[in-house]
Amino acid sequence: MPELRLYLADEIFPLWRTLDAESGEVEASLPFWAFAWAGGQTVARYLLDRPTGVKGMRVLDLAAGSGISALAAAKAGASESIAVDVDPYSTEVVALNACANSLQITAWRRDLLDSEPPDVDLVVAGDVCYEQPMAARVLPWLRRVHTSGIPVLLADPGRAYFPRAEFRALAEYDIPTSRDLEDAEVKRTGVYEFTSSSPTTEAARPFPS
Ligand SMILES: C[S@@+](CC[C@H](N)C(=O)[O-])C[C@H]1O[C@@H](n2cnc3c(N)ncnc32)[C@H](O)[C@@H]1O
């Protein structure tokens, strides 16, 4: 993504083993924050191509990882861009990546999934259906956010736990990835919003593109 500079790792397993060794845990969390996953890249591309949908808005990037989506929102003119993740390394890496791009990002280490919808104008979520327990928590929360009237953009590369039928595709991209991460060089990845047939109310607003 030519518009953004990110600190990224080349390979996941050596880094994961280093984290295991340093943390003393049998299995430390996968270093999601060291990669721009297909979902995050897709949200970023979508926002950068549609700055009018983001300009002046308060944007929350849920499960931010490296913060790529939050960075794109800030670059596209968001008035505030908040990157939220439960992984403490993510918060640190988001700060580094914000600095590398001379962008202002608020980085929270927080689990919002049992909380009320946040006080923002747009929620974005890249690649959040990568495992069943996360999908089971994040999808009801995102639906709640949507129902409260806050637009939600979710990007997914066809993960098994992504309920495609509940969403409407807004755009699709061929996203470069790696055999190390995805066993593929390219992943076709969509950016989605909830369909009106999912449990929503009239309060729900679409992404203003
Ligand atoms: C596959 S990565 C996606 C990262 C980024 N959105 C991207 O697409 O590059 C999934 C992220 O979800 C985060 N995560 C898991 N549970 C979470 C929760 N309850 N709240 C916020 N983030 C969470 C992980 O720490 C990880 O950074």
The ligand as a Gaussian input file, in Angstrom:
#p B3LYP/6-31G(d) Opt

LIG

0 1
 C       -6.261000     -11.337000      12.174000
 S       -5.812000     -10.011000      13.235000
 C       -6.398000      -8.610000      12.308000
 C       -5.596000      -7.370000      12.586000
 C       -5.926000      -6.171000      11.680000
 N       -7.317000      -5.771000      11.811000
 C       -5.617000      -6.494000      10.244000
 O       -6.542000      -6.843000       9.489000
 O       -4.415000      -6.430000       9.863000
 C       -7.025000     -10.105000      14.531000
 C       -6.787000      -9.153000      15.708000
 O       -7.873000      -9.286000      16.633000
 C       -7.366000      -8.953000      17.910000
 N       -8.368000      -9.307000      18.922000
 C       -8.727000     -10.527000      19.372000
 N       -9.715000     -10.422000      20.287000
 C       -9.997000      -9.107000      20.423000
 C      -10.929000      -8.351000      21.197000
 N      -11.776000      -8.942000      22.045000
 N      -10.935000      -7.019000      21.084000
 C      -10.078000      -6.380000      20.242000
 N       -9.170000      -7.044000      19.476000
 C       -9.136000      -8.386000      19.557000
 C       -6.063000      -9.721000      17.949000
 O       -5.212000      -9.318000      18.998000
 C       -5.532000      -9.406000      16.536000
 O       -4.726000      -8.243000      16.552000

